[in-house]
Amino acid sequence: MSNPQIVSNLDVMMGKPVVSGTRITVEMILRKLGAAESFEQLLDAHPRLTREAVHAALRFAANSMSAEVVYSHPRKSA
């Protein structure tokens, strides 16, 4: 999976995937969008971020989640 817009470097944000040339993590983008922040709010808050970079982060996250891994959650007892 080659995506030059999303990079990982141990010297930047402890190796978390970030938008190239920034310290903006894919995780932060997902958290903000998941908290109902709009693309416009995200872009306004981070002037170095582009719409294309946000889309690249979403593609990266989707590709990462497509790995054959089962995520189990503990069941709540009744």
C-alpha positions as CSV (number, residue, x, y, z in Angstrom):
1,M,0.0,0.0,0.0
2,S,1.9,3.1,-1.2
3,N,0.5,6.4,-0.3
4,P,3.0,9.3,-0.4
5,Q,0.5,11.6,1.3
6,I,0.5,9.5,4.5
7,V,3.9,8.6,6.0
8,S,5.3,7.1,9.1
9,N,8.6,8.0,10.7
10,L,9.7,7.1,14.2
11,D,11.0,10.6,14.7
12,V,7.6,12.2,14.0
13,M,4.7,11.6,16.4
14,M,6.3,8.4,17.6
15,G,5.9,6.7,14.2
16,K,2.1,7.2,13.9
17,P,0.9,7.7,10.4
18,V,0.8,11.4,9.6
19,V,0.0,13.6,6.6
20,S,3.3,14.1,4.8
21,G,5.1,17.3,5.8
22,T,3.0,17.8,9.0
23,R,2.5,16.4,12.4
24,I,-1.2,15.8,11.8
25,T,-2.0,12.2,12.5
26,V,-4.5,10.0,10.7
27,E,-5.8,9.2,14.1
28,M,-6.5,12.9,14.9
29,I,-8.3,13.3,11.6
30,L,-10.5,10.3,12.3
31,R,-11.3,11.4,15.8
32,K,-12.3,14.9,14.7
33,L,-14.5,13.6,11.9
34,G,-15.9,10.9,14.2
35,A,-16.8,13.7,16.7
36,A,-18.9,15.3,13.9
37,E,-16.4,18.0,13.0
38,S,-17.0,19.0,9.4
39,F,-14.3,18.9,6.7
40,E,-14.4,22.7,6.7
41,Q,-13.9,23.0,10.4
42,L,-11.0,20.6,10.2
43,L,-9.4,22.5,7.3
44,D,-9.9,25.8,9.0
45,A,-8.3,24.5,12.2
46,H,-5.3,23.1,10.4
47,P,-4.3,25.4,7.5
48,R,-1.6,23.0,6.2
49,L,-4.2,20.3,5.8
50,T,-5.8,19.8,2.4
51,R,-9.1,18.1,1.4
52,E,-7.0,15.7,-0.6
53,A,-4.9,14.8,2.5
54,V,-8.0,14.2,4.5
55,H,-9.3,11.8,1.8
56,A,-5.9,10.1,1.8
57,A,-6.1,9.7,5.6
58,L,-9.5,8.1,5.2
59,R,-8.3,5.8,2.5
60,F,-5.3,4.8,4.6
61,A,-7.6,4.1,7.6
62,A,-10.0,2.0,5.4
63,N,-7.1,0.0,4.0
64,S,-5.6,-0.6,7.4
65,M,-9.0,-1.8,8.7
66,S,-9.3,-4.3,5.8
67,A,-6.5,-6.5,7.3
68,E,-7.8,-9.9,8.3
69,V,-8.0,-9.1,12.0
70,V,-11.0,-9.7,14.3
71,Y,-11.6,-7.0,16.9
72,S,-13.6,-8.5,19.7
73,H,-15.3,-6.4,22.4
74,P,-16.0,-7.8,25.9
75,R,-19.7,-8.7,26.3
76,K,-21.6,-6.9,28.9
77,S,-23.1,-9.2,31.5
78,A,-26.8,-8.8,32.1
